[in-house]
Amino acid sequence: MIYMFLADGFEEVEALCPLDILRRAGLEVTTVGVGGKDTVTGAHGITVHADIPDVMYRDSSPDMIILPGGMPGSSNLDKSKTVDAALRAATRHGAYVAAICAAPFVLGKRGYLEGKRAVCYPGFEEHLTGALIDTQNAVVRDGSIVTAKGMGVALDFGLELVRCLKNDGTAEKIKASVFAK
């Protein structure tokens, strides 16, 4: 199962665009409201109904964990014991872990980026402990870790997640379907 954690103050486009792309690929994604909430408000006042509150999260072997960025959303993710447990389970299981914008700092703080190429929103690099900061790419996959710079690459981030879980062909088909000709 794929889980996207939403905390108050998340960057709406960084969550909803990849979520849409993953669902277009036929992948089941469960949104999880951090803080026991099933209604979460983004950084720009857009309220989203999460599929489950984090108190219902129980998966010990997820396929992917996704952390949208935004502030204070990323800080709220960082404080969550459920997010921490989900990340531990994902890395223990060898699942994909994906974070965009400020959220890669949550991974860096826990040592998950040690020796991995990664990117984040400019200014958060110092929090990517042990990471090899990629200065050439806006979306980076290194093994089972996917990071992205921010809202402007949310579509590319979502397509990379499809590549991880499906294949290049599916990602390219979706990409072609969302661009007007």
N, C-alpha and C positions, 0 to 999 in steps of 0.2 A: 504494500500500500504506500501511497505517496501522501505526505502530510505537509501542509503549508501553515506555519504558525503566524497568526496575526495578533499583534499587540497594539494597544492604543498608541497612536502617533505613527503608524506605519505609512510608508509612501504608497499611495493607492495604485498608481500605474505599475510600480514594481511588483505588486501582488497580483492585480487583476489581469494585466496583460499576459504574464506567464501562465496564470491559471487558465485563461481562455485558450491559449495555444496548446497547453497540455490536454485540455478536454477536447479540443478539435482533433487531436491525435488519437482520441479514443481512450485516453488514460483516466483512470479514476483518481481524483485528488480530493482529499478531505481537508477542509480548512479547520483550523483549531484556534479558538479564541483564548488567548493568554489571560490569566487572572480570573479564571472561572467564568468568563463571559461568553455568551453566544452572540452578542452584538458588540462590534469593535469599531471605533471611530479613527479614521486615518488622520494624517497630519494636516490635511486640508478640509477637514470637516465632513468627509464622505463616510457614512456609516454602512458597514457591511455585516450581514448576518453570517456568522461562522457555522459550519456544519455541526461542530461539537465544541463545548467548552473544554479547556485543558484538563479539567478534573476527570474527564471521560477517556483521555488518551491512555492506552494500555499496550501499544504494540512494542514487542521486544525485538522485532526483526523487520523494521520498515525497509522499503525499497529506496526511498528518497525522503530527505527532510529539506524543506525550502524555507529560508529566512529572508523576507523582504526587508529592505532598509527603511530609511526615514528616521527622523528624530522627533520625539523621543522614543519612537517605536523600537529601534535597535537596542537602546538602553533597557527598555522594558523586556525585550527578549532575553537580554543578558542576565537580568535579575530572576528570570523564571526557572524554578527547579524542574518543571516539566520539560522545558526546552533543553535544559542541561541533560536530563535523563534520556530524552529522545536522541540527542546528539551522541551520547555515550553508546546507546543501543545501536544507532546507525553505524558508527565507526567500528564497533565490536563485530557487527554483522557484515561489514564490508559494503554497506549501502552507500549511495550517493548522498552528498551533503552539498547544498547549494545556497549561496548568500550573495546579495546584491547591495551595492551602495555602501552604507555604513555598516551593514550587518556582518560583513566578513570579520569585523573586529571581535565579534562574539566567538568566532572560530579561532582567531589568532590568540585571544586571551586564554583559551583552553589548550593551546599547543597543537591544534589540528592542522595548522598550516606549516609546521616545521619542515623545512626543506622543500616545500611545494611552491610552484609558481602561482601567484595570486594577484588580484587587483581589488581596488575598493574606491570609494568616493575620495577624491583628492583631499588630503589633510588627515586621513585616517591611517595612512601607511604605518606610522609608528606603533599602531596597535596590532599590526599583523605579525606578531612575535614569531621569528624564525622563518618567515616567508621570503621567497625570492620575488620581489616586486617586479611584475612584468610591465614595462613601460611602452610596449608596442601594441598591445591588444586591449580591447575594452571588455571582452568576455574571455575567460581563461578556464580551461579544464586541465587539471593535473591529477591523473588517476581518478579517484572517486570524488574529488573536490572541484566544484564549479563556482567561480566568483565572477562578479561583473561590477563595472564602475558606477552605474546609476540609472536613473529613469530613462535617459536617452537611448539606452541599449536594452530596455526591458523586452522588446520583441526578440532581439538576437539572443538574449539570455533564455527566454522561453524556448526558442528553437534549439538551442544547445541542450536543454533539458530533454527535449524530444529525441535528439540524437543519442543521448545517453540511454534512454529507456526503450527506444524503438530503433531507428536507424536514420542514415543520411537521407534516403529516399523519402521517407515520411516527412522529415523536416523540410525538405525542399518543396514537396507537394503543398504543404501548408503555407510556406513562404510565398509560393506562386499564387495561392488562392487569396491571400490577404492584400496583395499589391494590385492596384488597378492597372490595367494595360492600356 
